[in-house]
Each structure stands twice: as structure tokens, then as C-alpha cells.
Amino acid sequence: MKSLVNGLAVLWLGVLHCVSGSVLKNVATLQSSSPFMTFPRNFWQEISVPYTDLPTEDDELEDESVESTTHDPYPFFDDINMTANVTTQLGSDVTLHCRVNDLRERTVSWVRRKDDEIHLITVGRQTYSSDSRYSLQYQPPNDWQLQIQYSNERDEGHYECQISSHPPLVYLVYLIVVVPRVEIIDERGQATLDKFYKAGSTIELKCIISRVPQPTSYVTWKHGMRMLNYDTSRGGISVKTDLLPGGAMSRLYIANANRHDTGNYTCALADIAQATVSVHVLNGENPAAMQHGAATQQTPAGTGAMILFLLASFLLNASR
């Protein structure tokens, strides 16, 4: 019985071996002849990616929006205070600076604010002001300069450099126009309108110029309409000008004065400001007495009236 069972087992294993060999052979034959075997190895991996993971049109638009926002920075001024004060002298040219970074496609404009009114001066590189003294000069890489020629007192005030962003950015500039002061003074340092000299003496006139932001030695002296700074026809004339903090002091010397030197003398700072003194050359009179007489003539009228009032009161009391 035991030998019969062993024989059947051997027979069954032989049958399975034959069947499996035939099946494997057929499978190998099918695979070698299948057209799918010619596809790339990563073909099935590529098409196995879910459809929902592929980028959509909305995703691309969103990516573009994010990228645009990231690469378009907001403009800003070099001066973080966004304000400035500029001082210039009457009659001088002045430049107001506006340095802007990351401007891109935006526009820079200059406006003048006076009381409740706003006056447009420039937009971009175009000037729209009717005042020809205003102009726009762009200085690379980022300076939008408003230039004002021959500044006067009316130019003083608020100016705004504006950027066409959302919201707009504004840089405030306040312009101060200083009017120089010119005085001809006497020996006591007081402003005077008359000076008296004895014939043969030396005329010495002293001119003080103050309130000048940019000190200058360009001070001129005139006798009437004749310029004296470079005069060589008379001889004995000299001009000395010293620069001071915020101004200058100029002296005019005329040696051996004579009656032809009598007249008006003017000390001027360019064409901006000036002062005039009347010089009298005397032949026999005492210049000191004449100088005192001139000072008396400049006494206020109220003082003279007070003297007359006191005199009248004294006479009235005496008559009683």
C-alpha cells in the first residue's frame, strides 16, 4: 500500500512539472511578441500620475500673479524723513532734489502748494508751469531735480515731489529765500546817510553785508553811475572786501579828497541789494560839526515837538 501511494505522488509531480513548463513557455512567447514591450520603461510610471496633480490654467495665472507681486517692489525715497529744508539767496539759482528708488513705470511730478491752491510744475520730464524759470533736470540714476532760476521772495514756500503710486508718495521740500542786508556804517557802527570829509583827507566808507547764505566777495562800489572797483582814471582809489560768516565787509578808500568827490556812493551786492550814502567834501568847514549837524537833522520830529512844548510851558509860567 505504501509503495502505491509513493508512486502516485511521483506521477503527480511529473504532471505538474510538464504543465508549468508549458505555461511558462507560452507566457514568455506572448511577452516577446507583445507590442507593449516596445514602450519605454517609464511609460507606465508617467501615465500613472493622477490627473489632478497636473497644473491647471488657473494655477498658472496664480503663479504669474505671485511672481509679479514678488518682483515689483514699492518705490521709496532716498531720504527716509521724506522732508527737507532748502535755503537760497535772493537772485540765486536753486535746485530741489527728489531721489526715488524702484520707480519702474510710475511717474514723478513736482507741484507748488500755496495756501489752499496747488500749482502743477512738472510731470515726468515735461514742464507745465508758465514761469520759464522752472525746469526739470533728471540726473541718473534716480534724482528728479526741480531747478529754479533767479529765485525771488515769491518762490519761498512748500514744494511737493509726488510719485504716481497707490497710494501716492509725497516728498516735502520747504524753500527759504533769504534777502541780504546791506548797510553803510559810520565810525560808531551805525547806519548813516551822510558823511563829511575835509578837502585833502582820505574818504573811508565801510559797507556791511549780512544774511547771505553763500558768502561772496562780489561787492561793488559806485560813485553816481561810475564803477570804482577797477577805476584807474582818478588814482588813489582802493577797495578791500573781507568775507565773514554769513556775509562780508567791504571798505572803499579815496585818497586826497576834493570837491569832485562829493556825491552819492553806493555799495551793492550784485544786483540783489544795495545801500547809498551822500558824501560831502568841505573846503573850510569843520567836518565834525557838520556831521553833528546832520545827526541833529535826523532827530525824530516828536523830539522837536516835545522841546517846543516844554519851552511854551516855561514861557507861560514865567509870564504869570
Phi, psi and chi 1 to 4 in degrees:
 res  aa     phi    psi   chi1   chi2   chi3   chi4
   1 MET       -  -45.0 -175.2   66.5  179.1      -
   2 LYS   -62.4  -37.8 -175.9  176.6 -179.8 -179.6
   3 SER   -69.3  -30.0   58.8      -      -      -
   4 LEU   -68.0  -41.9  177.7   60.9      -      -
   5 VAL   -63.4  -43.9  173.4      -      -      -
   6 ASN   -63.4  -34.7  -69.2  -25.2      -      -
   7 GLY   -68.4  -41.8      -      -      -      -
   8 LEU   -62.6  -40.4  -69.1  173.9      -      -
   9 ALA   -62.3  -42.1      -      -      -      -
  10 VAL   -64.2  -39.8  172.6      -      -      -
  11 LEU   -63.9  -41.0  179.1   61.1      -      -
  12 TRP   -66.2  -39.9  175.3 -111.1      -      -
  13 LEU   -65.2  -35.8  -69.7  174.3      -      -
  14 GLY   -65.6  -41.2      -      -      -      -
  15 VAL   -62.8  -45.8  171.3      -      -      -
  16 LEU   -60.9  -38.6  -71.0  178.1      -      -
  17 HIS   -64.6  -38.2  178.7   72.7      -      -
  18 CYS   -68.7  -42.4  -66.5      -      -      -
  19 VAL   -66.4  -46.4  171.9      -      -      -
  20 SER   -65.1  -36.6   60.7      -      -      -
  21 GLY   -64.3  -38.9      -      -      -      -
  22 SER   -67.7  -41.6  176.3      -      -      -
  23 VAL   -64.4  -46.8  170.9      -      -      -
  24 LEU   -60.6  -36.7  -68.1  174.3      -      -
  25 LYS   -65.2  -42.7 -177.5  178.0  180.0 -178.8
  26 ASN   -65.2  -38.5  -67.9  -26.4      -      -
  27 VAL   -65.1  -43.0  170.1      -      -      -
  28 ALA   -61.6  -40.3      -      -      -      -
  29 THR   -64.6  -38.4  -55.6      -      -      -
  30 LEU   -67.4  -41.3  178.0   62.5      -      -
  31 GLN   -66.1  -39.0  -71.4  179.8  -14.8      -
  32 SER   -69.0  -28.2   61.9      -      -      -
  33 SER   -96.0   -1.2   60.6      -      -      -
  34 SER   -76.8  135.7  173.7      -      -      -
  35 PRO   -69.2  -21.8   25.4  -33.8      -      -
  36 PHE   -69.0  -18.6  -65.7  103.7      -      -
  37 MET   -71.0  -14.2  -63.0  -55.4  -64.7      -
  38 THR   -84.3   -8.3   60.4      -      -      -
  39 PHE   -70.9  153.6  -71.3  177.2      -      -
  40 PRO   -61.0  153.4  -20.2   30.4      -      -
  41 ARG   -62.5  -34.6  -68.6 -167.8  174.5 -157.9
  42 ASN   -88.6    9.4   61.6  -13.3      -      -
  43 PHE   -61.4  -48.8  173.8   77.6      -      -
  44 TRP   -69.5  -28.4  -60.6  106.7      -      -
  45 GLN   -69.6  -37.9 -178.0 -179.0   -3.7      -
  46 GLU   -68.7  -44.2  -69.8  178.9   -3.8      -
  47 ILE   -79.8   -6.4   66.0  171.1      -      -
  48 SER   -83.5   -8.5   64.8      -      -      -
  49 VAL   -67.8  131.4  178.4      -      -      -
  50 PRO   -60.2  145.6  -20.9   30.4      -      -
  51 TYR   -63.1  -32.5  176.3   76.7      -      -
  52 THR   -67.7  -17.6   54.1      -      -      -
  53 ASP   -83.1  -12.6  -70.4  -16.1      -      -
  54 LEU   -74.1  143.7  -64.5  176.7      -      -
  55 PRO   -65.9  139.3   23.5  -32.8      -      -
  56 THR  -102.6  172.0   63.6      -      -      -
  57 GLU   -64.6  -38.8 -177.1  176.5   -7.1      -
  58 ASP   -64.4  -37.9  -67.1  -22.4      -      -
  59 ASP   -63.6  -40.4  -67.1  -25.8      -      -
  60 GLU   -63.8  -42.1  -67.0  178.6   -4.3      -
  61 LEU   -63.0  -41.4  -67.3  177.3      -      -
  62 GLU   -64.1  -40.1 -177.4  178.6   -5.9      -
  63 ASP   -63.6  -41.2  -68.6  -18.5      -      -
  64 GLU   -63.6  -39.6  -69.3  179.6    0.6      -
  65 SER   -64.1  -44.5  176.2      -      -      -
  66 VAL   -63.0  -43.2  172.0      -      -      -
  67 GLU   -63.5  -41.1 -177.0  178.5   -4.9      -
  68 SER   -63.7  -42.9  175.8      -      -      -
  69 THR   -64.7  -37.9  -56.5      -      -      -
  70 THR   -70.4  -35.4  -56.0      -      -      -
  71 HIS  -101.8   15.5  -66.0   83.4      -      -
  72 ASP  -125.6   77.5 -168.6   13.6      -      -
  73 PRO   -67.3  157.6   23.7  -32.7      -      -
  74 TYR   -78.3  138.7 -154.3   63.5      -      -
  75 PRO   -67.8  156.4   24.7  -33.8      -      -
  76 PHE  -154.3  157.1   62.6   95.3      -      -
  77 PHE   -88.5  150.5  -62.4  107.4      -      -
  78 ASP   -60.8  -41.8 -102.2    7.9      -      -
  79 ASP   -83.1  110.0 -172.5   -7.9      -      -
  80 ILE   -69.2  -19.2   59.9  175.0      -      -
  81 ASN   -74.7  -22.1  -64.4  -40.2      -      -
  82 MET    60.7   21.7  -61.1  178.6   66.0      -
  83 THR  -144.7  155.2   59.6      -      -      -
  84 ALA  -157.5  148.0      -      -      -      -
  85 ASN  -112.8  131.2  -68.3  -32.1      -      -
  86 VAL  -123.9  129.7  178.0      -      -      -
  87 THR  -114.1  133.4  -59.1      -      -      -
  88 THR  -138.3  164.7 -170.8      -      -      -
  89 GLN   -95.5  144.4  179.5  179.1  -59.9      -
  90 LEU   -51.9  129.0  178.6   70.6      -      -
  91 GLY    89.3   -7.4      -      -      -      -
  92 SER   -90.0  159.5  -59.9      -      -      -
  93 ASP   -83.0  141.9  -62.6  -17.0      -      -
  94 VAL  -135.8  147.4   61.0      -      -      -
  95 THR  -121.8  128.1  -61.3      -      -      -
  96 LEU  -102.2  125.1  -52.1 -175.7      -      -
  97 HIS   -97.4  144.0  -63.1  -88.0      -      -
  98 CYS  -143.2  100.7 -179.1      -      -      -
  99 ARG  -100.0  119.8  -64.0 -178.9  175.1   89.9
 100 VAL  -120.9  133.2 -175.9      -      -      -
 101 ASN  -108.2  149.1  -64.0  -55.5      -      -
 102 ASP    55.8   45.7  -68.2  -29.3      -      -
 103 LEU   -69.7  -38.3 -176.7   62.4      -      -
 104 ARG    57.6 -127.2  -59.6  -58.7  175.6  103.1
 105 GLU   -91.0    7.2  -59.4  -58.3  -36.9      -
 106 ARG   -81.1  168.7  -58.8  174.5 -177.0   89.8
 107 THR  -118.5  143.0  -56.3      -      -      -
 108 VAL  -104.5  133.9  173.9      -      -      -
 109 SER  -130.0  147.9  -57.8      -      -      -
 110 TRP  -112.4  132.8  -82.3   98.5      -      -
 111 VAL  -131.7  156.7  -59.4      -      -      -
 112 ARG  -111.1  125.3  169.9   79.3 -173.2  -83.4
 113 ARG  -106.4  119.7 -174.4  178.4  -65.6  -84.4
 114 LYS  -133.1  113.2 -167.6  171.6 -175.6  179.4
 115 ASP    58.7 -121.6  -61.4  -31.9      -      -
 116 ASP   -99.3    7.0  -65.4  -28.5      -      -
 117 GLU  -103.5  145.6  -61.7 -179.8   -4.3      -
 118 ILE  -121.6  125.1  -63.4  179.6      -      -
 119 HIS  -112.5  122.6  -57.7  -82.1      -      -
 120 LEU   -74.8  131.3 -179.1   63.9      -      -
 121 ILE  -109.9  -53.1  -58.0  176.7      -      -
 122 THR  -139.5  152.8   66.7      -      -      -
 123 VAL  -135.7  119.8  175.6      -      -      -
 124 GLY    61.9 -127.5      -      -      -      -
 125 ARG  -102.3    9.2  -57.3 -166.1 -175.2 -167.1
 126 GLN   -98.9  138.8  -60.9  -62.7  -40.3      -
 127 THR  -102.4  129.2  -57.1      -      -      -
 128 TYR  -114.9   -0.4  -68.7   91.7      -      -
 129 SER   -75.2  143.4  174.1      -      -      -
 130 SER   -76.6  -12.4   58.2      -      -      -
 131 ASP   -85.0  113.3 -167.8  -24.4      -      -
 132 SER   -70.1   -8.6   60.2      -      -      -
 133 ARG   -74.4  -16.7  -62.8  179.6  -57.4  117.9
 134 TYR   -91.7  139.7  -69.3   87.9      -      -
 135 SER  -155.8  159.4   62.8      -      -      -
 136 LEU  -110.5  129.3 -169.3  -74.0      -      -
 137 GLN  -125.5  120.3 -179.5   68.1   36.3      -
 138 TYR   -93.8  123.9  176.0   71.2      -      -
 139 GLN  -112.5  107.7 -175.3   67.0   36.5      -
 140 PRO   -56.4  147.6  -21.9   33.5      -      -
 141 PRO   -93.7  -12.7   33.2  -36.3      -      -
 142 ASN  -152.7   16.5   63.5  -11.9      -      -
 143 ASP  -102.1  112.9 -166.7    3.3      -      -
 144 TRP   -98.6   99.2  -61.7   80.5      -      -
 145 GLN   -96.2  129.2  -57.1  174.4   -3.3      -
 146 LEU   -97.2  118.9  176.5   62.8      -      -
 147 GLN  -107.9  134.1  -62.4 -177.0  -14.6      -
 148 ILE  -123.8  122.2  -53.4  174.4      -      -
 149 GLN   -93.9  147.3  -66.4 -179.1  -36.9      -
 150 TYR    48.4   58.3  -45.3  115.2      -      -
 151 SER   -59.8  143.2   58.4      -      -      -
 152 ASN  -127.8  179.5   56.1   52.3      -      -
 153 GLU   -63.3  -28.9  -65.2  177.1   84.4      -
 154 ARG   -70.9  -18.6  -64.5 -172.4  -58.2  -85.7
 155 ASP   -76.8  -13.8  -65.3  -35.7      -      -
 156 GLU   -66.9  138.0 -176.6  170.0  -69.9      -
 157 GLY   145.7 -162.3      -      -      -      -
 158 HIS   -91.9  135.9  -68.6   91.5      -      -
 159 TYR  -127.4  147.7  -66.0   79.8      -      -
 160 GLU  -127.7  131.0  -64.1 -178.2    3.1      -
 161 CYS  -101.1  116.1  174.9      -      -      -
 162 GLN  -114.8  143.4  -60.0 -178.9   -8.7      -
 163 ILE  -111.7  134.4  -58.9  177.0      -      -
 164 SER   -80.3   55.2   60.5      -      -      -
 165 SER   -98.5  178.8   55.1      -      -      -
 166 HIS  -125.8  107.7  -60.1  -75.6      -      -
 167 PRO   -74.9  163.9   30.0  -36.7      -      -
 168 PRO   -63.7  147.0  -20.5   32.0      -      -
 169 LEU  -103.2  140.3  -67.2  178.0      -      -
 170 VAL  -130.0  131.0  177.9      -      -      -
 171 TYR  -111.6  121.8 -176.2   72.8      -      -
 172 LEU   -97.3  133.0  -58.7  176.3      -      -
 173 VAL  -129.5  128.8  179.8      -      -      -
 174 TYR  -109.8  120.8 -172.5   80.6      -      -
 175 LEU   -97.2  128.8  176.5   63.4      -      -
 176 ILE  -112.6  124.0  -58.4  171.2      -      -
 177 VAL  -107.6  114.1  180.0      -      -      -
 178 VAL   -93.6  130.3  176.8      -      -      -
 179 VAL   -96.6  115.3 -179.6      -      -      -
 180 PRO   -63.1  153.9  -21.2   33.2      -      -
 181 ARG  -114.2  130.2 -177.1  177.8 -178.4 -179.1
 182 VAL  -124.0  128.6  178.8      -      -      -
 183 GLU  -138.4  140.9  -68.2 -179.9  -49.8      -
 184 ILE  -101.8  122.0  -63.3  176.8      -      -
 185 ILE  -114.3  161.5   61.1  175.8      -      -
 186 ASP   -95.1 -167.1   57.2   18.3      -      -
 187 GLU   -64.9  -23.9  -68.0   76.5    8.3      -
 188 ARG   -90.1    1.9  -62.8  169.8  -63.8  174.1
 189 GLY    82.0   14.2      -      -      -      -
 190 GLN   -99.7  143.9  -58.5  -64.7  -38.9      -
 191 ALA   -63.0  138.8      -      -      -      -
 192 THR  -135.5  153.0 -177.1      -      -      -
 193 LEU  -107.9  -17.2  -61.4  177.1      -      -
 194 ASP  -135.6  143.3  -66.2  -86.1      -      -
 195 LYS  -136.3  137.3  -68.0  -78.9  -72.5 -179.0
 196 PHE  -119.6  134.6  -63.0   85.6      -      -
 197 TYR  -136.4  150.3  -64.6   91.8      -      -
 198 LYS   -85.9  142.3 -172.4  176.2 -178.8  178.1
 199 ALA   -56.7  134.8      -      -      -      -
 200 GLY    93.5  -14.9      -      -      -      -
 201 SER   -82.5 -179.7   64.6      -      -      -
 202 THR  -103.8  125.6  -62.1      -      -      -
 203 ILE   -78.4  128.2  -63.2  174.0      -      -
 204 GLU  -130.2  115.6  179.1 -178.6  -10.5      -
 205 LEU  -115.5  133.9  -58.8  177.9      -      -
 206 LYS  -115.3  128.3 -176.7 -173.2  -65.3 -174.8
 207 CYS  -119.1  126.1  178.9      -      -      -
 208 ILE  -109.1  125.8  -59.6  -63.7      -      -
 209 ILE  -115.2  125.4  -60.1  168.7      -      -
 210 SER  -132.6  173.6   57.8      -      -      -
 211 ARG    59.0   50.5  -61.6  170.7   59.6 -174.6
 212 VAL  -119.4  108.3 -179.2      -      -      -
 213 PRO   -59.3  -39.6  -21.3   32.5      -      -
 214 GLN  -115.6   95.8  -61.6   95.0   19.3      -
 215 PRO   -54.0  141.8  -25.0   34.6      -      -
 216 THR  -141.4  148.6  175.9      -      -      -
 217 SER   -94.7    5.8   60.0      -      -      -
 218 TYR   -82.0   74.6 -171.3   60.5      -      -
 219 VAL  -114.7  131.5  179.2      -      -      -
 220 THR  -117.1  150.5   58.6      -      -      -
 221 TRP  -120.3  138.6  -75.3   92.4      -      -
 222 LYS  -132.1  143.9  -71.9 -176.7  178.5 -179.2
 223 HIS  -109.8  104.0  179.5 -158.7      -      -
 224 GLY    67.7 -118.4      -      -      -      -
 225 MET  -104.0    1.5  -62.2  -59.1  -64.8      -
 226 ARG   -91.1  126.6 -177.8  165.2   61.1   97.7
 227 MET   -74.5  133.1  179.6   76.1   71.9      -
 228 LEU  -104.0  -17.7  -60.7  178.4      -      -
 229 ASN   -56.2  -38.4  -70.0   59.5      -      -
 230 TYR  -121.6   25.9  -49.9  104.5      -      -
 231 ASP   -78.5  128.8 -175.1  -83.6      -      -
 232 THR  -122.2   -2.6   57.1      -      -      -
 233 SER   -72.3  -38.8   59.0      -      -      -
 234 ARG   -84.6  -43.8 -179.8 -165.2 -177.9  -79.3
 235 GLY    86.7  153.6      -      -      -      -
 236 GLY    79.4    9.5      -      -      -      -
 237 ILE  -105.4  131.8  -62.0  177.4      -      -
 238 SER  -143.3  148.1   62.4      -      -      -
 239 VAL  -127.7  130.5  173.8      -      -      -
 240 LYS  -128.0  124.9 -178.9 -178.7  179.3 -178.3
 241 THR  -123.3  128.0  -59.4      -      -      -
 242 ASP  -115.3  134.8  -61.7  -42.3      -      -
 243 LEU   -80.5  138.4  -64.1 -178.9      -      -
 244 LEU  -123.6  161.6  -57.1  174.5      -      -
 245 PRO   -60.0  115.4  -23.9   33.8      -      -
 246 GLY    77.5   16.8      -      -      -      -
 247 GLY   175.3 -152.5      -      -      -      -
 248 ALA  -159.9  160.4      -      -      -      -
 249 MET  -127.8  127.3  178.6  175.2   63.7      -
 250 SER  -124.4  137.3 -176.6      -      -      -
 251 ARG  -120.1  138.5  -68.5 -175.4  175.9   91.1
 252 LEU  -114.1  126.7  170.8   65.5      -      -
 253 TYR  -117.8  132.2  -60.2   94.8      -      -
 254 ILE  -130.3  111.7  -58.7  178.1      -      -
 255 ALA   -81.6  151.9      -      -      -      -
 256 ASN    52.9   61.0 -165.5   22.1      -      -
 257 ALA   -62.0  143.7      -      -      -      -
 258 ASN  -138.0  177.7   58.6   62.0      -      -
 259 ARG   -62.9  -22.4   61.0 -175.1 -177.5   86.3
 260 HIS   -72.6  -14.7  -62.9  -69.2      -      -
 261 ASP   -86.9   -3.3  -63.0  -40.8      -      -
 262 THR   -67.7  144.1  -63.3      -      -      -
 263 GLY   144.4 -169.4      -      -      -      -
 264 ASN   -91.5  133.0  -68.9  -29.3      -      -
 265 TYR  -117.9  133.3  -72.9   78.0      -      -
 266 THR  -121.0  130.6  -59.5      -      -      -
 267 CYS  -106.2  126.3  171.1      -      -      -
 268 ALA  -134.5  143.1      -      -      -      -
 269 LEU   -99.3   98.6  176.6   63.0      -      -
 270 ALA    50.0 -132.1      -      -      -      -
 271 ASP  -108.6   24.8  -64.2  -32.6      -      -
 272 ILE   -96.3  -51.1  -58.1  170.8      -      -
 273 ALA  -147.8  153.7      -      -      -      -
 274 GLN  -156.1  165.2   63.9 -177.7   31.3      -
 275 ALA  -141.2  150.1      -      -      -      -
 276 THR  -130.3  141.2  -60.2      -      -      -
 277 VAL  -130.4  146.3   63.4      -      -      -
 278 SER   -98.7  120.0 -178.2      -      -      -
 279 VAL  -101.6  132.9  171.5      -      -      -
 280 HIS  -120.5  122.9  -50.8  -89.4      -      -
 281 VAL  -101.9  118.8  178.7      -      -      -
 282 LEU  -104.3  142.4  -51.1  176.1      -      -
 283 ASN   -89.0  -45.1  -73.1  -34.9      -      -
 284 GLY  -123.6  -20.1      -      -      -      -
 285 GLU   -71.7  163.3  -58.0   87.7  -17.7      -
 286 ASN   -87.3  114.7 -175.2   -4.6      -      -
 287 PRO   -59.1  -36.0  -22.7   33.1      -      -
 288 ALA   -63.8  -41.9      -      -      -      -
 289 ALA   -66.3  -41.1      -      -      -      -
 290 MET   -64.9  -37.5  -62.1  -62.2  -65.1      -
 291 GLN   -63.2  -40.1 -167.8   78.1   39.5      -
 292 HIS   -67.1  -38.0  177.1   72.3      -      -
 293 GLY   -64.9  -39.0      -      -      -      -
 294 ALA   -65.3  -38.7      -      -      -      -
 295 ALA   -65.0  -36.5      -      -      -      -
 296 THR   -65.5  -37.4  -57.3      -      -      -
 297 GLN   -65.3  -23.3  -67.8  177.8    2.2      -
 298 GLN   -88.0    3.5  -63.0  178.2   26.1      -
 299 THR   -64.1  136.7  -58.8      -      -      -
 300 PRO   -57.2  148.0  -23.6   32.4      -      -
 301 ALA   -62.3  -29.9      -      -      -      -
 302 GLY   -63.0  -35.0      -      -      -      -
 303 THR   -66.1  -42.5  -56.9      -      -      -
 304 GLY   -62.7  -40.2      -      -      -      -
 305 ALA   -64.6  -37.5      -      -      -      -
 306 MET   -65.0  -39.4  180.0   61.0   69.2      -
 307 ILE   -63.5  -43.8  -65.5  173.7      -      -
 308 LEU   -63.2  -38.3  -68.9  176.1      -      -
 309 PHE   -64.7  -44.1  175.1   77.5      -      -
 310 LEU   -65.2  -40.6  -66.6  175.2      -      -
 311 LEU   -63.0  -42.4 -179.5   60.5      -      -
 312 ALA   -64.6  -38.8      -      -      -      -
 313 SER   -65.0  -39.7  -61.1      -      -      -
 314 PHE   -64.5  -44.3  174.3   79.4      -      -
 315 LEU   -65.4  -37.4  -67.2  175.7      -      -
 316 LEU   -65.8  -41.2 -179.5   59.7      -      -
 317 ASN   -69.9  -35.1  -68.7  -29.4      -      -
 318 ALA   -67.1  -36.8      -      -      -      -
 319 SER   -67.8  -23.6   64.2      -      -      -
 320 ARG   -77.0      -  -68.1  178.5 -180.0  177.5
